[in-house]
Amino acid sequence: MNIRLRDFKVKSNIVPIVVPGSKSESNRLLILKAWHPSITIENLSTAVDTVNLKKALTLPIDNIVDVHHAGTAMRFLTAYFSAQDNIKVTLTGSGRMQERPIGILVDALLELGAEISYIYEKGFPPLSIKGKKLSGGTLILDASVSSQYVTALLLIAPYLENGLQLNFKKRPTSLPYIDMTVSLLKEIGVDCFFENNVVRIAPFLGKLQKEHFVVCSDWSSASYFFSAVAMSPIGTKVALSNFQKDSLQGDAQVMEIYKQFGVSSTQLNGTLIIEKTSQELPDKLELDLNQTPDLAQTIAVTCLGLKLPCQLTGLHTLKIKETDRLIALKTEMQKCNATVNITDDSLSLKAAGEFPKEVIIDTYSDHRMAMSFAPLSIFNAIVLRDAKVVQKSYPNFWEDFQRIGLNWEVY
């Protein structure tokens, strides 16, 4: 489905928008629930990725599990199925998923004694997995490529005979996502140590200390509302529901980042109020997004809309996402008359000219490309190709943005 976005003027909403539960929290909790069926989860994410993971955890008769575009599910399930005794699984995904590397995780699991083989190309899905009891031990891991490799291992670590110690070769990327995993393990009663470049997880032999979890709404999804408010006049407000002050999600950093765009945020009784309070901008925005790479597209497009030069670094993980997000951003931002340079881990917006009257934006089967460019329709009409791709993480995105003032129609 292609849609045209037009005449977007953010109107302050009275009833808070119900942003879906965090996909990151939900997916981790689903794996923990698979280990401990007594765990209950409230406000579980409605994202297609989470739905696919939940379905995959109930093995089909033929034991072929297709996670489609869900990278998190692919990585978490690779480890989970490997540690399940007497299970045989073929784990596959979309064409793009079969281009996304998984060799670092598979190598680590093989070192622990797992039985995994590649069906086609070495280092990439699909995988043939024969589950077995794993003893655990100590691994040296390159965690600079993806934090999901680390989390996949941590989510099986308490159920290995000897637990698990991970020694990282260098500082892990997307560290808040590893912190989230460790925090959830601690909440259920697992003995965890995480300091500097070492994570140590003891075998879990006790009783669950916590069984009911309420998933916080997704801060990555909230970022698109921050972007829309940043491009709006002073006084514009949006309210979002179910955002906790002490969130496990690293992307809660969006509140601090968007102060530089003149956007303030307050939290009261679980409601997040976002308001445009200043039109003052820095001469240039410079950010290291190594720990919050999922905010990169949102921030880049906000800078484009406000014609604010920026230098964004720490983006090396964007190349192995649903698409090569650095190339995709450069291509689509250039359609808006911007001068953009990229490297393997950075994006530089040098200048932004006048926007075309209407621009057609490709989404590359990437939900974040669609959602990050939507607020740009405040300034000019935009046609978004394959707009339904938002279902991957935020199925009601277009309806919610319509509630705050976006006009859209099927194109």
Secondary structure, DSSP 4 states (H G I P E B T S, - for coil): --EEEE-------SSPB-PPBPHHHHHHHHHHHHH-TT-EEES----HHHHHHHHHTS--TT-EEE-TT-HHHHHHHHHHHHTSTT-EEEEE--TTGGGS--HHHHHHHHHTT-EEEESSSTTSS-EEEE------EEEEE--SS-HHHHHHHHTTGGGSTT-EEEEESSPPSSHHHHHHHHHHHHHHT--EEEETTEEEE----S--S--EEEPPBPHHHHHHHHHHHHTS-TT-EEEES---TT-S-GGGGHHHHGGGGTEEEEEETTEEEEEE------SSEEEE-TT-GGGHHHHHHHHHHTT--EEEE--GGGGGSSS-HHHHHHHHHHTTTEEEEE-SSEEEEEEE-PPPSEEEE--TT-HHHHHHHGGGGGTSEEEETTGGGGGGT-TTHHHHHHHTT-EEEE-
